[in-house]
């Protein structure tokens, strides 16, 4: 099963900068998960498709669709729990 974490961010977003090191920590522990950074200013169509209204937004998906959505800075434990629920 493919598990993906989509990180919706913007360069001007302060909380997004806080989220980055947390995601880097999680990414190092989950080499089989695909991590995608989506700049909402450059990829508005993708942000609209996922109905992203606030930043940062993290979306965990697997082959069945969206498993979890986080809005705001999210701690590593919560992200790891969602990845486990998604089958990572």
C-alpha positions in Angstrom: 0.0 0.0 0.0 1.3 3.4 -0.9 1.2 6.0 1.9 1.7 9.7 1.1 1.9 12.8 3.3 1.1 16.0 1.5 2.5 19.1 3.2 0.7 22.2 2.0 2.7 25.3 2.8 3.8 28.8 1.7 7.1 30.5 1.9 5.6 33.4 3.8 3.9 31.2 6.4 5.6 31.3 9.8 3.9 28.2 11.3 5.0 26.3 8.1 8.6 27.1 9.0 7.9 25.6 12.5 6.4 22.5 10.9 9.4 21.8 8.6 11.9 20.3 11.2 9.1 18.2 12.6 8.4 16.7 9.2 12.1 16.2 8.5 12.3 14.1 11.7 9.3 12.0 10.7 10.5 11.6 7.2 13.8 10.2 8.4 11.9 7.5 10.4 9.5 6.5 7.5 11.6 5.9 4.3 8.7 4.1 2.7 6.3 7.0 2.9 6.2 9.5 0.1 6.5 13.1 1.4 5.2 15.8 -0.9 5.7 19.5 -0.3 3.0 21.6 -2.1 3.5 25.3 -2.3 0.0 26.7 -2.4 1.1 29.9 -4.1 2.5 27.8 -7.0 0.0 24.9 -7.0 -3.3 26.6 -6.3 -5.1 23.9 -8.3 -3.9 21.1 -6.0 -4.7 23.2 -2.9 -8.2 23.8 -4.2 -8.6 20.1 -5.0 -7.9 19.2 -1.4 -9.9 22.2 0.0 -6.9 23.7 1.8 -7.9 26.9 3.5 -5.3 27.3 6.3 -1.6 26.7 6.5 0.1 24.5 7.3 -2.2 21.6 6.3 -0.9 18.0 6.3 -2.9 15.3 4.5 -2.1 11.6 5.0 -3.4 9.4 2.2 -3.2 5.8 1.2 -4.6 3.8 -1.7 -8.1 4.2 -0.2 -7.9 8.0 0.0 -7.5 10.6 2.7 -6.8 9.0 6.1 -6.1 12.1 8.2 -6.0 15.9 7.8 -4.1 18.2 10.2 -4.4 22.0 10.2 -1.8 24.0 12.0 1.5 22.9 13.4 1.3 19.2 14.2 3.6 17.3 16.5 5.5 14.2 15.3 3.5 11.8 17.5 0.3 12.7 15.9 1.8 12.5 12.4 3.3 9.1 13.1 0.0 7.8 14.5 -1.8 8.9 11.3 0.9 7.2 9.2 0.5 4.0 11.1 -3.3 4.2 10.6 -2.7 4.6 6.9 -0.6 1.5 6.8 2.9 2.8 6.9 
